[in-house]
């Protein structure tokens, strides 16, 4: 028990030091937050341009589409802040740094997650939250117990889903020579699909990003149920509540994939 407490304290000390170092230069930190928020504004502008020329896009109006965008931005931003550094697993493998991490008395995944938590990504989260709250108000969402619970639970479940996708992308890099691009197709591809009305997607794309990579369950289905938008096939209203069950199942499967990937690692000769 004492060993576990000591390890937890060590990890927390290292993480706290890294987080403090990012806020020492406040002007630079504020600039980083602003740049992330500006990036979110650029993404939102794409949706605005589409719905400025067509009142309905993918079965949704502008406020309804903004609910989708806000949900996706919050979920992906939080997941990217915590798990986004798994993108660099291929670098650690090529340089032999992974061998150094493996001999430390701390779980490998915990080391990778806490290695480079970027607080600047909170800028995109804050912007997504502002858009989400504004859009919920403008879209005329009826405040009931179920709608309030769904509005709170959906971004949290989406964060777990995107976190599992980041872990899956990191796991693939143990087998692929240059797996970063393959991983990005899952994580950032899922992010793009999650942020737009799924009714505008081709049916094969819609099916793939629902039953293989569950990106549409992160934002579109909950947003459609909250705002009363129509749901195209294969979606049903009850699927809005699948966020946490799907996240748990996805983490179980991806966890096995990660363990198999680490066992597969044979070293880089470092």
C-alpha positions as CSV (number, residue, x, y, z in Angstrom):
1,X,0.0,0.0,0.0
2,X,2.8,2.3,0.9
3,X,4.4,1.7,-2.5
4,X,1.2,2.6,-4.3
5,X,0.9,5.9,-2.4
6,X,4.5,6.7,-3.1
7,X,4.0,6.0,-6.8
8,X,0.8,8.2,-6.9
9,X,2.6,11.0,-5.1
10,X,5.6,10.8,-7.5
11,X,3.3,10.9,-10.6
12,X,1.3,13.8,-9.1
13,X,4.5,15.8,-8.3
14,X,5.8,15.4,-11.9
15,X,2.4,16.3,-13.4
16,X,2.0,19.3,-11.1
17,X,5.5,20.6,-12.0
18,X,4.7,20.3,-15.8
19,X,1.4,22.1,-15.4
20,X,3.0,24.9,-13.4
21,X,5.8,25.3,-15.9
22,X,3.2,26.1,-18.6
23,X,1.6,29.0,-16.6
24,X,4.8,30.7,-15.4
25,X,4.9,33.0,-18.4
26,X,1.3,34.2,-18.2
27,X,1.3,36.3,-21.4
28,X,2.5,33.4,-23.4
29,X,0.0,31.1,-21.8
30,X,-2.9,33.5,-22.4
31,X,-1.8,33.8,-26.0
32,X,-1.8,30.0,-26.3
33,X,-5.3,29.8,-25.0
34,X,-6.4,32.5,-27.4
35,X,-4.9,30.7,-30.3
36,X,-6.8,27.5,-29.5
37,X,-10.0,29.5,-29.2
38,X,-9.3,31.1,-32.5
39,X,-8.8,27.7,-34.1
40,X,-12.2,26.7,-32.7
41,X,-13.7,29.8,-34.2
42,X,-12.2,28.9,-37.6
43,X,-13.9,25.5,-37.4
44,X,-17.2,27.0,-36.4
45,X,-17.0,29.4,-39.4
46,X,-17.1,26.5,-41.8
47,X,-20.5,25.4,-40.3
48,X,-21.7,29.0,-40.4
49,X,-20.8,29.5,-44.1
50,X,-22.7,26.3,-45.0
51,X,-25.8,27.2,-43.1
52,X,-25.7,30.8,-44.2
53,X,-26.3,29.7,-47.8
54,X,-28.6,26.8,-46.9
55,X,-31.0,27.3,-44.0
56,X,-30.9,23.5,-43.2
57,X,-27.8,21.4,-43.5
58,X,-28.0,17.7,-42.8
59,X,-31.5,18.1,-41.3
60,X,-30.3,20.8,-38.8
61,X,-30.6,24.6,-38.5
62,X,-27.6,26.7,-37.5
63,X,-28.4,26.6,-33.7
64,X,-28.9,22.9,-33.8
65,X,-25.6,22.4,-35.7
66,X,-23.9,24.6,-33.2
67,X,-25.0,22.3,-30.4
68,X,-23.3,19.4,-32.3
69,X,-20.2,21.5,-32.8
70,X,-20.1,22.6,-29.2
71,X,-20.5,19.1,-27.8
72,X,-17.8,17.7,-30.1
73,X,-15.4,20.6,-29.3
74,X,-15.7,20.1,-25.5
75,X,-15.3,16.3,-25.7
76,X,-12.4,16.3,-28.2
77,X,-10.6,19.2,-26.4
78,X,-10.7,17.5,-23.0
79,X,-9.6,14.1,-24.5
80,X,-6.9,15.8,-26.6
81,X,-5.5,17.6,-23.5
82,X,-5.3,14.3,-21.4
83,X,-4.6,11.7,-24.1
84,X,-3.4,13.7,-27.1
85,X,0.2,13.0,-26.3
86,X,-0.3,9.3,-27.3
87,X,0.2,10.6,-30.8
88,X,4.0,10.7,-30.0
89,X,4.2,6.9,-29.2
90,X,5.9,6.3,-32.6
91,X,8.6,8.8,-31.8
92,X,9.3,7.1,-28.4
93,X,9.5,3.7,-30.2
94,X,11.9,4.9,-33.0
95,X,14.2,6.7,-30.6
96,X,14.3,3.9,-28.0
97,X,12.8,6.2,-25.3
98,X,10.0,3.7,-24.7
99,X,12.6,1.3,-23.2
100,X,13.4,3.9,-20.6
101,X,9.8,4.3,-19.7
102,X,9.2,0.5,-19.5
103,X,11.9,0.0,-16.7
104,X,10.4,2.7,-14.5
105,X,8.1,1.5,-11.6
106,X,5.1,3.4,-13.1
107,X,2.6,2.0,-15.6
108,X,3.6,2.9,-19.1
109,X,0.3,4.4,-20.1
110,X,0.2,6.6,-17.0
111,X,3.7,7.9,-17.9
112,X,2.7,8.7,-21.5
113,X,-0.5,10.4,-20.5
114,X,1.2,12.6,-17.9
115,X,4.2,13.3,-20.0
116,X,2.9,16.4,-21.9
117,X,-0.5,17.6,-20.7
118,X,-1.1,20.8,-22.6
119,X,-3.2,23.3,-20.7
120,X,-3.5,25.5,-23.8
121,X,-6.1,23.1,-25.2
122,X,-8.5,24.5,-22.5
123,X,-8.9,27.4,-24.9
124,X,-10.7,25.2,-27.4
125,X,-12.7,23.6,-24.6
126,X,-13.8,27.0,-23.3
127,X,-14.8,28.2,-26.7
128,X,-16.7,25.0,-27.4
129,X,-18.5,25.3,-24.0
130,X,-19.5,28.9,-24.8
131,X,-20.9,27.8,-28.2
132,X,-22.7,24.8,-26.6
133,X,-24.4,26.9,-23.9
134,X,-25.4,29.6,-26.4
135,X,-26.7,27.1,-29.0
136,X,-28.8,25.2,-26.3
137,X,-30.4,28.5,-25.4
138,X,-31.1,29.7,-29.0
139,X,-32.2,26.2,-30.2
140,X,-35.1,26.4,-27.6
141,X,-34.2,23.2,-25.7
142,X,-36.9,22.3,-23.2
143,X,-35.4,22.0,-19.8
144,X,-36.5,18.7,-18.3
145,X,-34.7,16.4,-16.0
146,X,-33.8,14.1,-18.9
147,X,-32.6,16.9,-21.1
148,X,-30.4,18.5,-18.4
149,X,-28.9,15.1,-17.5
150,X,-28.2,14.4,-21.2
151,X,-26.7,17.8,-21.8
152,X,-24.3,17.2,-18.9
153,X,-23.5,13.5,-19.5
154,X,-23.0,13.7,-23.3
155,X,-19.7,15.8,-23.3
156,X,-18.3,13.6,-20.5
157,X,-19.1,10.4,-22.3
158,X,-17.7,11.9,-25.5
159,X,-14.5,12.7,-23.7
160,X,-14.1,9.0,-22.8
161,X,-14.9,7.9,-26.3
162,X,-12.3,10.2,-27.8
163,X,-9.8,9.1,-25.1
164,X,-10.3,5.5,-26.2
165,X,-9.8,6.5,-29.8
166,X,-6.5,8.2,-28.9
167,X,-5.4,5.0,-27.1
168,X,-6.4,2.9,-30.1
169,X,-4.3,5.2,-32.4
170,X,-1.3,4.9,-30.0
171,X,-1.6,1.1,-29.9
172,X,-1.6,0.8,-33.7
173,X,1.8,2.5,-33.8
174,X,3.5,-0.5,-32.3
175,X,2.7,-2.5,-35.4
176,X,2.8,0.1,-38.2
177,X,6.1,1.6,-39.3
178,X,4.6,5.1,-39.6
179,X,1.3,4.7,-37.7
180,X,0.8,8.4,-36.9
181,X,-1.2,9.0,-40.0
182,X,-3.3,5.9,-39.5
183,X,-4.0,7.0,-36.0
184,X,-4.9,10.5,-37.1
185,X,-7.6,9.1,-39.4
186,X,-9.3,7.6,-36.3
187,X,-8.9,10.5,-33.9
188,X,-9.0,13.7,-36.0
189,X,-11.2,12.0,-38.6
190,X,-13.6,11.1,-35.8
191,X,-13.4,14.7,-34.5
192,X,-14.4,16.2,-37.9
193,X,-17.3,13.8,-38.3
194,X,-18.5,14.3,-34.7
195,X,-18.7,18.1,-35.3
196,X,-21.0,18.1,-38.3
197,X,-24.6,17.0,-38.7
198,X,-24.5,13.3,-39.6
199,X,-27.4,13.6,-41.9
200,X,-25.1,15.3,-44.4
201,X,-22.8,12.3,-44.5
202,X,-23.0,9.5,-47.0
203,X,-24.6,6.4,-45.6
204,X,-21.4,4.3,-45.6
205,X,-19.5,7.0,-43.8
206,X,-22.4,7.4,-41.3
207,X,-22.5,3.7,-40.6
208,X,-18.7,3.4,-40.2
209,X,-18.5,6.4,-37.8
210,X,-21.3,4.9,-35.7
211,X,-20.7,1.2,-35.4
212,X,-16.9,1.1,-35.9
213,X,-15.6,4.5,-34.8
214,X,-18.6,5.8,-32.7
215,X,-18.0,9.5,-33.5
216,X,-21.7,10.3,-34.3
217,X,-22.7,9.1,-30.8
218,X,-20.5,11.8,-29.2
219,X,-22.4,14.8,-30.4
220,X,-24.9,14.4,-33.2
221,X,-27.4,12.0,-31.7
222,X,-27.5,13.7,-28.3
223,X,-27.8,17.1,-30.0
224,X,-30.6,15.9,-32.2
225,X,-32.5,14.5,-29.3
226,X,-31.9,17.7,-27.2
227,X,-33.0,20.1,-30.0
228,X,-35.8,17.9,-31.5
229,X,-34.0,17.5,-34.9
230,X,-34.9,14.6,-37.1
231,X,-32.7,11.5,-37.0
232,X,-31.8,9.8,-40.2
233,X,-31.2,6.0,-40.5
234,X,-29.7,4.2,-38.6
235,X,-30.1,6.5,-35.6
236,X,-32.8,6.2,-32.9
237,X,-33.6,8.6,-30.0
238,X,-32.5,6.0,-27.4
239,X,-29.0,5.9,-28.9
240,X,-28.4,9.4,-27.3
241,X,-27.9,7.6,-24.0
242,X,-25.3,5.1,-25.3
243,X,-22.4,7.4,-24.7
244,X,-21.2,5.9,-21.4
245,X,-22.0,2.2,-22.3
246,X,-20.1,2.6,-25.6
247,X,-17.2,4.3,-23.9
248,X,-16.9,1.5,-21.3
249,X,-17.0,-1.2,-24.0
250,X,-14.6,0.7,-26.2
251,X,-12.1,1.2,-23.3
252,X,-12.3,-2.6,-22.5
253,X,-11.5,-3.5,-26.1
254,X,-8.8,-0.9,-26.6
255,X,-7.3,-1.8,-23.3
256,X,-6.8,-5.3,-24.5
257,X,-5.3,-3.9,-27.8
258,X,-2.9,-1.7,-25.8
259,X,-1.7,-4.6,-23.6
260,X,-1.2,-6.7,-26.7
261,X,0.8,-3.9,-28.3
262,X,3.1,-3.5,-25.4
263,X,3.7,-7.2,-25.2
264,X,4.5,-7.1,-28.9
265,X,7.2,-4.5,-28.4
266,X,10.6,-6.1,-28.7
267,X,12.8,-3.0,-28.2
268,X,14.8,-0.7,-30.5
269,X,18.3,-1.8,-29.3
270,X,18.7,1.2,-27.0
